[in-house]
């Protein structure tokens, strides 16, 4: 029973870390200046 609970905790930890990493990538938007062509990361709007 202890191994099952440990495995469940590890799976939940891995899932939460994966969710955090994918959410962070979605907030960053790459923007290109039409005048000079410079590319930069735009901050997320709330």
C-alpha positions in Angstrom: 0.0 0.0 0.0 2.9 2.3 0.8 4.4 1.8 -2.7 1.1 2.7 -4.4 0.7 5.9 -2.4 4.3 6.8 -3.2 3.8 6.2 -6.9 0.6 8.2 -6.9 2.4 11.2 -5.2 5.2 11.0 -7.8 2.7 10.9 -10.7 0.8 13.9 -9.3 4.0 15.8 -8.8 5.2 15.2 -12.3 1.8 16.2 -13.7 1.8 19.5 -11.8 5.3 20.3 -12.9 4.4 19.6 -16.5 1.3 21.8 -16.2 3.3 24.7 -14.9 5.9 24.4 -17.6 3.3 24.4 -20.4 1.4 27.3 -18.9 4.5 29.5 -18.8 5.2 29.0 -22.5 1.7 30.0 -23.4 2.0 33.4 -21.8 5.0 34.6 -23.7 4.3 36.0 -27.1 7.0 36.7 -29.7 6.6 40.1 -31.4 8.4 41.6 -34.4 8.7 45.3 -34.9 7.3 46.2 -38.4 9.7 49.1 -38.8 13.0 47.6 -37.9 12.4 43.9 -37.7 13.6 43.5 -34.1 12.0 40.5 -32.3 11.3 40.5 -28.6 9.1 38.8 -26.0 6.0 40.8 -25.2 4.8 40.7 -21.5 1.6 38.9 -20.7 -1.5 41.2 -20.3 -3.7 40.6 -17.3 
